[in-house]
Amino acid sequence: MKIGVLGAGTVAQTLAAGFLKNGHEVMLGTRDSSKIADWLRGTGSGVLTGSFAESAQFGDIVFLSVNQNVIDSAIELAGSENLIGKTVVDLTNPMDFSQGIPPRFTVTYGDSLGEKVQRALPGSNVVKAFNSMGANIMTDPIFDGVPGTHFIAGNNAEAKAEVKQIAEEFGWEVVDAGEIGQAFFLEALASLWVNYSIKSGQREQAFKLLSR
């Protein structure tokens, strides 16, 4: 599968390297590839780079991995026309660190970032995923043989099946939380993960849903 990633930060790099390892073709969309030159020569060797528009065109599925403050500009640079009919995976989280720790949660129910992205891309199938865990866990979710639980949300069943397959390749147990409106709760879950990580000083952790 060809995977486009909009963004080139730590999360984007982690996922890109993981996708490549699992046999996918990957292109990172970045404004300046020179900033990640060392990574491209090392862990990211084999990952392609291009503009946001080129990455959006390249991907059969596209991951949105940017700060919440630049979602609109990232979508504008990618070009909504390049994302029509595609699955767009929204990794963004509504956390504002400008006033210190813990970060402030910036959305209300019914107006999550996942819903915002879906409204901005009406011709795409947005899936909220890969947002409620740290980058260090994203591609390595097994704890003493037990997989972490990865919650996803979106309106399109086929799009969610695509994302489920990709997450399962890393070893996640995937739980469908429902339609894109449930992204609010996934974003709140991410806030809980971050706040507890800060409080405990522990990043090697993931959520687990137990059923019987």
PyMOL commands that set and color helices and strands:
alter all, ss='L'
color gray80, all
select helices_A, chain A and resi 10-21+33-41+52-58+68-78+80-82+113-120+135-138+157-170+180-200
alter helices_A, ss='H'
color red, helices_A
select strands_A, chain A and resi 2-6+25-29+48-50+61-64+87-90+95-96+104-105+125-128+142-143+146-147+149-154+173-176
alter strands_A, ss='S'
color yellow, strands_A
deselect
rebuild
show_as cartoon
